[in-house]
């Protein structure tokens, strides 16, 4: 969503890095580019004005002028101000001390409240809670049915005593039901069934109106929610500010949830809502799956916008997706020097798929904004093709790819629906990965002398050559003394006037040293 904004800001900062010191004109030009980038991203004008004003004030202060690298200091200031307008510190949900925690969802129709109710339920269930969904949206056609389907996919119960509006199949003159009564009854049911959390899905409108606000306020008064989450479509641009302000005045929500953050719109809503309403952004919906849901961290989002990556979120997703026992088994296998096989590679690929979209994961790495075109052209189905190829192999072929000859390659290609060329490319890439794993098992290829890093190629030869040159420069007496001390395990002390540890004016004591037969002729008298 923030691709365009990120590219504009990155380009602006790149021009700064070539300058040793920044003049006022340089800072004004930078602020001007930042202002244009934010306005193009549909950020509210008032937010842009405050944001650029703060940056200019700090950039002209001694904070930048006295810095060793002014350009990096400006980037640091922009990052801190971005974190500030995104809400500062992240906040968790507030849970009730007694009884079930009540979470009410509010927002316009089409913002994604019903789907988000299922995502929030999955998130809470993973944390050990027992959520229940309450279908209080009786106005939108088939909203109750949709919530039941979402609840079934999420594996959580849905309280839906009224079918709601059935669209064209609804009988003329039938009542749409009372959402306030449904919400109140849902709370009582949750208490009797000992659910720890209930999530109330409320109705929306195509626009803000008085009837919508009155109904939302009545439901709020009936269930007294611990959290009122305002769900907003992150793609609606500057209109997000007016909508958020209206809901804040009407129901006084406690937190914001951004939906459709995976869209390709300009994303001004995310940079405007928190500053305008003063309410924190708690969660973000990043895809269509029920697991595409994450806690919103302002500092991490600011890092993504500035193309600094989001390694912490990537690590958290990896911890959820990867099997700890499998990782331990793989680490033990590498440590013992056993070969990395295609069967191991298949397991790693399957766990990688559990993390979600490869594009999203790669996009969280620092500097990947410069490879955006390559990321956009990346085919997610490539992982499925690799999985199909390996699954078409026999166990013996997975353990020893060297036995895969021409006829075997043809069979594997037919079984996986690929070509022999794709089989060859996979085997070549795997051979490189296998060599890398072997190198890791041996201690890597780092600098000589560093623990666990192995030696550089020919490092031992060079060290031996240097020692040979050193020995040639020593006198026979010095070589004999060095041999005697080496036999006793003593180190050679350094002394003034000699680079080899033995002074030029020192005569070694050879009285107790037994020389090899015939060696005496090499010693001076």
TORZA-155828 format. One line per 2 residues: number of its first residue (from 1); their letters; for each residue x, y, z of C-alpha. Coordinates in Angstrom, 2 decimals. Each point is the difference from the previous one (the first is absolute). Layout:
BEGIN
NUM> a> X/Y/Z  ...
END
This chain:
BEGIN
1> xx> 0.00/0.00/0.00  2.80/2.43/0.85
3> xx> 2.13/-0.91/-3.04  -0.36/3.35/-1.77
5> xx> 0.53/2.03/3.17  3.00/-2.14/0.93
7> xx> 1.58/0.43/-3.43  -0.45/3.78/0.10
9> xx> 1.51/0.35/3.48  2.89/-2.34/-0.79
11> xx> 0.83/2.00/-3.13  -0.08/3.23/2.02
13> xx> 2.41/-1.30/2.63  2.34/-1.41/-2.64
15> xx> 0.66/3.55/-1.22  0.94/1.04/3.55
17> xx> 2.61/-2.71/0.53  2.35/1.49/-2.59
19> xx> 0.42/3.21/2.04  2.43/0.41/2.87
21> xx> -1.95/2.80/1.63  -3.54/1.26/-0.51
23> xx> -0.91/3.61/-0.64  -3.39/1.53/0.75
25> xx> -0.79/-0.19/-3.73  0.74/-3.74/0.01
27> xx> -2.34/-0.55/2.94  -2.76/2.10/-1.57
29> xx> 0.27/-1.99/-3.23  -0.21/-3.26/1.95
31> xx> -3.02/1.18/1.98  -1.68/1.05/-3.25
33> xx> 0.47/-3.47/-1.50  -1.29/-1.68/3.17
35> xx> -3.08/2.26/-0.04  -0.77/-0.90/-3.60
37> xx> 0.46/-3.72/0.68  -2.40/0.07/2.97
39> xx> -2.65/2.00/-1.85  0.22/-2.38/-2.95
41> xx> -0.55/-2.84/2.48  -3.30/1.63/1.08
43> xx> 1.18/0.88/3.49  -2.18/2.66/1.62
45> xx> 1.23/3.55/-0.64  0.02/0.89/3.70
47> xx> 2.13/-3.06/0.78  2.43/0.85/-2.81
49> xx> 0.33/3.57/1.27  0.80/-1.10/3.56
51> xx> 2.32/-2.78/-1.16  2.13/2.12/-2.34
53> xx> 0.06/2.88/2.50  1.46/-2.23/2.70
55> xx> 2.59/-1.45/-2.37  1.12/3.44/-1.20
57> xx> 0.31/1.33/3.54  2.13/-2.96/1.11
59> xx> 2.04/-0.10/-3.21  1.08/3.63/0.40
61> xx> 1.03/-0.49/3.61  3.37/-1.00/1.39
63> xx> -1.27/-3.59/-0.01  0.92/-0.17/-3.71
65> xx> 2.61/2.73/-0.42  2.23/-1.55/2.66
67> xx> -0.40/-3.57/-1.21  2.84/-1.91/-1.66
69> xx> -2.36/-1.13/-2.76  -2.79/2.59/-0.48
71> xx> -1.81/-2.05/-2.69  -0.40/-3.00/2.32
73> xx> -1.15/2.32/2.76  -2.78/1.37/-2.23
75> xx> -1.13/-3.56/-0.81  -0.04/-0.75/3.74
77> xx> -2.17/3.07/0.63  -2.46/-0.98/-2.76
79> xx> -0.20/-3.53/1.43  -0.76/1.29/3.51
81> xx> -2.65/2.42/-1.29  -1.61/-2.77/-2.06
83> xx> -0.21/-2.16/3.12  -1.62/2.92/1.82
85> xx> -2.76/0.60/-2.56  -0.67/-3.76/-0.19
87> xx> -0.81/0.02/3.71  3.33/-0.32/1.81
89> xx> 0.05/-3.13/2.14  -2.03/-3.09/-0.88
91> xx> -2.85/-0.97/2.36  -1.54/-3.38/0.74
93> xx> -3.67/-0.78/0.52  -1.45/0.78/3.41
95> xx> -1.63/-3.05/1.58  -2.68/0.03/2.68
97> xx> 0.99/-1.04/3.51  -3.31/-1.81/0.59
99> xx> -2.34/-1.62/-2.47  0.44/-0.16/-3.78
101> xx> 1.88/2.76/-1.79  -2.36/1.75/-2.43
103> xx> 1.44/1.29/-3.29  -2.31/1.99/-2.26
105> xx> 0.81/0.58/-3.67  -1.21/3.20/-1.69
107> xx> 0.52/1.51/-3.43  -1.49/0.64/-3.41
109> xx> -1.50/-2.71/-2.17  2.67/-1.69/-2.11
111> xx> 2.86/0.81/2.38  0.43/-3.71/0.77
113> xx> -1.47/-0.27/3.52  -1.47/-3.50/-0.42
115> xx> 3.20/-1.54/-1.39  2.03/1.84/2.61
117> xx> -2.19/-1.48/2.75  1.19/-3.46/-1.09
119> xx> 3.65/1.13/-0.20  -0.17/1.50/3.48
121> xx> -1.60/-3.21/1.30  2.84/-2.11/-1.44
123> xx> 2.57/2.38/1.51  -1.64/-0.21/3.45
125> xx> -0.43/-3.77/-0.20  3.74/-0.38/-0.71
127> xx> 0.65/1.96/3.20  -2.03/-2.45/2.08
129> xx> -3.34/1.84/0.12  -3.42/-1.47/-0.80
131> xx> -1.69/2.57/-2.26  -3.59/0.03/-1.22
133> xx> -1.40/2.06/-2.89  -3.33/1.84/0.29
135> xx> -1.90/0.77/-3.21  -1.49/3.44/0.73
137> xx> 0.09/1.14/-3.64  -3.58/-0.72/-0.99
139> xx> -0.21/2.61/-2.74  2.46/-0.96/-2.74
141> xx> -1.30/-2.88/-2.15  1.42/-3.38/1.06
143> xx> 2.33/1.61/2.57  -1.02/-2.61/2.61
145> xx> 0.64/-2.85/-2.45  3.41/1.45/-0.84
147> xx> 0.93/0.23/3.68  -1.03/-3.64/0.51
149> xx> 2.27/-1.08/-2.87  2.88/2.10/1.37
151> xx> -0.55/-1.44/3.50  0.05/-3.55/-1.36
153> xx> 3.29/0.67/-1.83  1.45/1.55/3.16
155> xx> -1.21/-2.88/2.18  -1.94/2.22/2.41
157> xx> -3.73/-0.03/0.89  -2.37/2.65/-1.37
159> xx> -3.03/1.29/1.91  -2.62/0.81/-2.65
161> xx> -3.59/-0.29/1.30  -1.39/2.08/-2.88
163> xx> 0.61/-0.73/-3.72  0.17/3.70/-0.80
165> xx> -0.66/1.43/-3.43  -0.11/-2.83/-2.54
167> xx> -0.02/2.30/-3.01  -2.45/-0.84/-2.77
169> xx> -1.15/-3.12/1.85  -1.22/2.05/2.98
171> xx> -3.78/-0.04/0.41  -1.80/3.33/-0.52
173> xx> -0.79/1.77/3.23  2.32/-2.13/2.15
175> xx> 1.98/1.76/2.69  3.77/0.29/-0.29
177> xx> 0.30/-0.71/3.72  1.41/2.02/2.86
179> xx> 3.84/-0.01/0.02  0.09/1.48/3.50
181> xx> -1.98/-2.95/1.41  2.21/-2.46/-1.90
183> xx> 3.18/1.61/1.43  -1.40/-0.04/3.54
185> xx> -1.12/-3.65/-0.29  3.37/-0.92/-1.48
187> xx> 1.76/1.40/3.06  -2.20/-2.06/2.33
189> xx> 0.59/-3.13/-2.09  3.76/0.54/0.11
191> xx> -0.14/0.26/3.79  -2.01/-3.21/0.32
193> xx> 2.33/-1.88/-2.36  3.07/1.48/1.70
195> xx> 1.55/1.57/-3.08  2.86/2.33/0.86
197> xx> -0.54/2.40/-2.93  -2.99/0.97/-2.14
199> xx> 0.35/1.93/-3.27  -3.11/1.94/-1.05
201> xx> -0.33/0.58/-3.75  -2.16/3.08/-0.59
203> xx> -1.65/1.43/-3.11  1.51/2.70/-2.16
205> xx> -1.22/2.47/-2.58  1.28/1.19/-3.35
207> xx> 0.54/3.37/1.68  -0.15/1.57/3.42
209> xx> -3.59/0.78/1.07  -1.93/0.61/3.20
211> xx> -1.76/-3.39/0.00  3.32/-1.84/-0.18
213> xx> 1.46/1.94/2.91  -3.09/-0.44/2.17
215> xx> -0.04/-3.77/-0.55  3.73/-0.31/0.74
217> xx> -0.40/2.12/3.15  -2.98/-2.13/1.18
219> xx> 2.00/-3.23/-0.43  2.92/1.59/1.85
221> xx> -2.26/0.95/2.93  -1.58/-3.48/0.07
223> xx> 3.19/-2.09/0.21  2.45/2.57/1.46
225> xx> 2.97/-1.19/-2.09  3.56/-0.01/1.34
227> xx> 1.27/0.85/-3.50  -1.77/1.76/-2.88
229> xx> 2.04/-0.59/-3.13  -0.56/2.27/-2.97
231> xx> 0.64/-2.01/-3.18  1.05/2.19/-2.91
233> xx> 0.89/-0.81/-3.58  3.61/1.13/-0.42
235> xx> -0.64/0.78/-3.68  -2.61/2.76/0.34
237> xx> 2.54/2.83/0.20  -0.73/3.38/1.58
239> xx> -3.67/-0.88/0.57  1.29/-2.23/2.80
241> xx> 0.57/3.07/2.14  -3.62/1.23/-0.15
243> xx> -1.39/-3.52/0.53  2.29/-0.70/2.94
245> xx> -0.87/3.32/1.63  -3.75/-0.67/-0.40
247> xx> 0.26/-3.46/1.63  2.19/1.38/2.75
249> xx> -2.63/2.62/0.81  -2.85/-2.51/-0.30
251> xx> 1.23/-3.09/1.88  3.37/1.14/1.42
253> xx> 1.97/-3.01/-1.26  3.10/-1.11/1.90
255> xx> 2.16/-1.30/-2.84  0.35/-0.24/-3.77
257> xx> 0.38/-3.05/-2.25  1.28/0.53/-3.55
259> xx> -1.46/-2.43/-2.52  1.18/-0.70/-3.57
261> xx> 3.53/1.14/0.78  1.20/-2.32/-2.77
263> xx> -1.68/2.14/-2.66  1.80/2.15/-2.53
265> xx> -1.61/3.30/1.00  2.06/2.87/1.36
267> xx> -0.63/-0.69/3.70  -0.61/3.51/1.34
269> xx> -2.57/-1.32/2.48  2.63/-1.80/2.04
271> xx> 2.06/3.16/0.33  -2.97/2.21/0.89
273> xx> -2.45/-1.78/2.30  2.18/-0.38/3.07
275> xx> 1.15/3.63/-0.01  -3.47/1.48/-0.69
277> xx> -1.99/-2.09/2.49  2.70/-0.54/2.61
279> xx> -0.97/-3.70/0.16  2.64/-2.72/-0.58
281> xx> 0.05/-2.42/-2.92  -0.12/-3.45/1.61
283> xx> -0.15/-2.45/-2.90  0.44/-0.22/-3.76
285> xx> -1.59/-2.41/-2.45  2.52/-0.91/-2.68
287> xx> -1.74/-2.56/-2.22  -3.03/-2.17/-0.67
289> xx> 0.91/-2.95/2.23  -1.15/-0.05/3.63
291> xx> 3.66/-0.15/1.03  0.90/3.16/-1.97
293> xx> -0.36/2.09/3.12  2.69/1.64/2.10
295> xx> 0.50/2.35/2.92  0.75/3.52/-1.22
297> xx> 3.39/1.30/1.13  0.55/3.66/-0.99
299> xx> 3.80/-0.30/0.11  0.01/-3.06/-2.26
301> xx> -2.41/1.60/-2.46  2.19/3.12/-0.14
303> xx> 3.00/-2.23/-0.76  -1.91/-1.64/-2.85
305> xx> -0.94/3.37/-1.49  3.64/1.16/0.12
307> xx> 1.17/-3.31/-1.56  1.84/-1.01/3.17
309> xx> -1.81/-3.33/0.16  -1.95/-1.67/2.79
311> xx> 2.19/-2.80/1.29  -1.85/-0.36/3.33
313> xx> -3.32/-0.79/-1.67  1.76/-2.41/-2.33
315> xx> 1.54/-1.81/2.98  -3.36/-0.18/1.79
317> xx> -1.64/-1.54/-3.07  2.85/-2.49/-0.33
319> xx> -0.37/-1.04/3.65  -3.70/-0.73/-0.58
321> xx> 0.50/-1.90/-3.26  3.16/-2.03/0.64
323> xx> -0.03/-3.17/2.05  2.51/0.30/2.85
325> xx> 0.66/-3.76/0.09  0.64/-0.08/-3.75
327> xx> 2.35/2.98/0.27  1.90/-1.75/2.82
329> xx> 0.24/-3.19/-2.07  1.32/1.96/-2.98
331> xx> 2.57/1.84/2.14  1.22/-3.28/1.50
333> xx> 0.28/-1.54/-3.45  2.12/2.89/-1.28
335> xx> 2.18/-0.05/3.12  0.67/-3.71/-0.47
337> xx> 1.11/0.58/-3.59  -2.87/-1.96/-1.57
339> xx> -1.07/0.97/-3.50  -2.94/2.35/-0.58
341> xx> -2.45/-2.00/-2.15  -2.91/0.88/-2.25
343> xx> -2.32/-1.47/2.64  1.32/2.58/2.47
345> xx> -0.34/2.68/-2.65  -3.67/-0.97/-0.53
347> xx> -0.73/0.33/3.72  1.63/3.43/0.07
349> xx> -2.03/1.12/-3.03  -3.27/-1.16/1.55
351> xx> 0.73/1.88/3.22  0.90/3.06/-2.06
353> xx> -3.41/-0.19/-1.67  -1.66/0.06/3.42
355> xx> 1.47/3.45/0.59  -2.19/1.43/-2.76
357> xx> 0.80/1.92/-3.16  3.63/-0.10/-1.09
359> xx> -0.35/3.52/-1.39  -1.08/1.32/3.40
361> xx> 2.87/-1.74/1.77  2.62/1.22/-2.46
363> xx> -1.50/3.48/0.18  0.77/0.10/3.73
365> xx> 3.74/-0.21/-0.65  1.95/3.29/0.10
367> xx> 0.68/1.60/-3.38  -2.45/-2.18/-1.92
369> xx> -1.75/3.12/-1.29  2.83/0.29/-2.53
371> xx> -1.00/-3.42/-1.34  -3.73/0.70/-0.14
373> xx> -0.28/-0.87/-3.70  1.63/-3.38/0.58
375> xx> -2.32/-0.62/2.95  -3.06/0.90/-2.06
377> xx> 1.08/-2.44/-2.71  0.63/-2.79/2.52
379> xx> -2.32/-2.94/-0.67  -1.42/-1.40/3.25
381> xx> -0.79/-3.25/-1.83  3.72/-0.74/-0.32
383> xx> -0.06/-1.41/3.54  -2.86/-2.34/-0.97
385> xx> 1.91/-1.18/-3.08  3.10/-0.80/2.06
387> xx> -2.16/-1.88/2.50  -1.62/-2.01/-2.82
389> xx> 3.40/-0.89/-1.50  1.43/-1.31/3.28
391> xx> -3.20/-1.91/0.83  0.25/-1.74/-3.40
393> xx> 3.38/-1.48/0.99  0.54/-3.29/1.78
395> xx> 1.45/0.02/3.55  3.32/-1.25/-1.41
397> xx> 0.12/2.87/-2.50  -0.70/2.56/2.71
399> xx> 2.80/-1.36/2.16  2.51/-0.28/-2.88
401> xx> -0.79/2.31/-2.95  3.11/-1.22/-1.85
403> xx> -1.87/-3.16/-1.08  -2.53/2.07/-1.94
405> xx> 0.95/-0.73/-3.60  -1.73/0.98/-3.24
407> xx> -2.82/-2.54/0.17  -0.71/0.84/3.65
409> xx> -0.12/3.72/-0.84  -2.56/-0.67/-2.73
411> xx> -2.15/-2.03/2.43  0.19/2.71/2.69
413> xx> -0.89/2.70/-2.56  -3.10/-1.92/-1.12
415> xx> -1.04/-0.71/3.58  0.30/3.64/1.10
417> xx> -1.36/1.63/-3.17  3.30/1.81/-0.65
419> xx> 2.83/-0.25/-2.52  3.38/-1.71/0.16
421> xx> 1.60/3.47/-0.16  -1.77/0.98/3.23
423> xx> 1.18/-3.24/1.61  3.59/0.80/-1.00
425> xx> -0.25/3.55/1.35  -1.34/-1.24/3.35
427> xx> 2.76/-2.61/0.34  2.67/2.61/-0.81
429> xx> -1.37/2.41/2.62  -0.28/-2.81/2.53
431> xx> 3.61/-1.07/-0.67  1.11/3.55/0.90
433> xx> -2.13/-0.05/3.16  1.43/-3.39/0.98
435> xx> 3.58/1.28/-0.39  -0.84/3.01/2.15
437> xx> -1.41/-2.25/2.73  3.16/-2.13/-0.09
439> xx> 2.11/3.14/0.36  -2.10/1.06/3.00
441> xx> 0.55/-3.40/1.58  3.77/0.45/-0.37
443> xx> -0.06/3.40/1.68  -0.58/2.31/-2.95
445> xx> 2.46/1.89/-2.14  0.82/2.97/2.15
447> xx> 3.22/1.71/1.06  2.89/-2.09/1.33
449> xx> 0.17/-0.24/3.74  -3.64/0.91/0.63
451> xx> -1.78/-2.71/2.00  -2.28/-2.15/-2.10
453> xx> 0.74/1.92/-3.20  2.58/-2.30/-1.57
455> xx> 2.82/1.27/-2.21  0.06/1.93/-3.22
457> xx> 1.28/-1.90/-3.06  3.84/-0.11/0.01
459> xx> 0.11/1.79/3.38  2.07/-2.83/1.45
461> xx> 2.41/0.12/-2.95  0.52/3.72/0.41
463> xx> 0.64/-0.38/3.72  2.55/-2.73/-0.73
465> xx> 1.70/2.13/-2.63  0.31/2.91/2.44
467> xx> 1.52/-2.32/2.62  2.49/-1.37/-2.57
469> xx> 1.12/3.54/-0.87  0.39/0.78/3.70
471> xx> 2.14/-3.13/0.52  2.30/0.95/-2.89
473> xx> 0.80/3.36/1.66  0.96/-1.64/3.32
475> xx> 3.60/-0.94/0.79  0.79/-3.66/0.76
477> xx> 0.31/0.90/3.70  -3.45/1.62/-0.01
479> xx> -1.57/-2.99/-1.73  1.53/-2.35/2.55
481> xx> -1.29/2.14/2.89  -3.45/0.13/-1.55
483> xx> -0.03/-3.77/-0.43  1.05/-0.52/3.65
485> xx> -2.74/2.33/1.30  -2.60/-1.55/-2.25
487> xx> 0.95/-3.42/1.42  -0.56/1.33/3.52
489> xx> -3.32/1.63/-1.08  1.21/3.54/0.77
491> xx> -1.07/3.08/-1.94  2.66/2.24/-1.49
493> xx> 0.13/3.30/1.89  0.19/3.16/-2.06
495> xx> 3.01/2.24/0.53  1.11/3.37/-1.22
497> xx> 1.98/-0.01/-3.22  -1.35/-3.28/-1.39
499> xx> -3.27/-0.91/-1.71  0.45/-3.68/0.73
501> xx> 0.15/-0.07/3.79  3.78/-0.47/0.39
503> xx> 2.29/3.01/0.32  2.87/0.33/-2.42
505> xx> 2.46/0.39/2.91  -1.23/-3.13/1.84
507> xx> 1.96/-3.25/-0.17  -2.11/-3.05/0.81
509> xx> 1.22/-2.56/2.53  0.46/-3.29/-1.86
511> xx> 1.70/-1.94/2.78  -3.04/-2.11/0.85
513> xx> -1.32/-0.33/-3.53  0.59/-3.29/-1.82
515> xx> 0.53/0.62/-3.68  -0.60/-2.56/-2.71
517> xx> 3.07/-1.78/-1.27  1.98/2.12/-2.49
519> xx> -1.91/3.20/0.89  2.99/1.59/1.82
521> xx> 1.60/1.21/-3.21  -2.88/2.44/-0.57
523> xx> 0.59/1.82/3.30  2.29/2.97/0.20
525> x> 3.06/-0.12/2.26
END
